[in-house]
Amino acid sequence: MNFGTYNVNVFQNAKFGVTKQIQDDYAPFSIRVHCMAHHMNLAIQTLFAIPLVKHIESLLQTLHAYFAHFPKQHLEFTKPSPI
């Protein structure tokens, strides 16, 4: 049996956590798996604390807004270049 959790004390406490109670009472061989979506969210929050990453995100949002709202610019951008 696997048990996915967030990494909060109510779940992970070694003596009184939900995971410990499940292992003691119902499934002694169960394995706790930290929620991968939560891991990804924490990693992205850490990444976006870096000023360079914030700047790149802002640049991409500006480019998207420019090309998404102006069809003529989008066509100019996607037109093959004459070589």
NORSULDA-V833146 format. One record per pair of residues at least 24 apart in sequence whose C-alpha atoms are under 7 Angstrom apart, sorted by sequence separation. I is the first residue (numbers start at 0). GAP is how many residues later the second one is. D is the distance in Angstrom with one decimal. If there is no record, write none. Layout:
BEGIN
i=I gap=GAP d=D
i=I gap=GAP d=D
END
This chain:
BEGIN
i=6 gap=27 d=6.6
i=1 gap=28 d=5.5
i=2 gap=28 d=6.2
i=3 gap=28 d=5.9
i=4 gap=28 d=6.5
i=5 gap=28 d=5.9
i=0 gap=29 d=4.7
i=1 gap=29 d=5.0
i=2 gap=29 d=4.9
i=3 gap=29 d=4.7
i=4 gap=29 d=5.1
i=5 gap=29 d=5.7
i=0 gap=30 d=6.6
i=1 gap=30 d=6.0
i=2 gap=30 d=5.8
i=3 gap=30 d=5.4
i=4 gap=30 d=5.4
i=1 gap=31 d=6.7
i=3 gap=31 d=5.5
i=5 gap=32 d=6.9
END
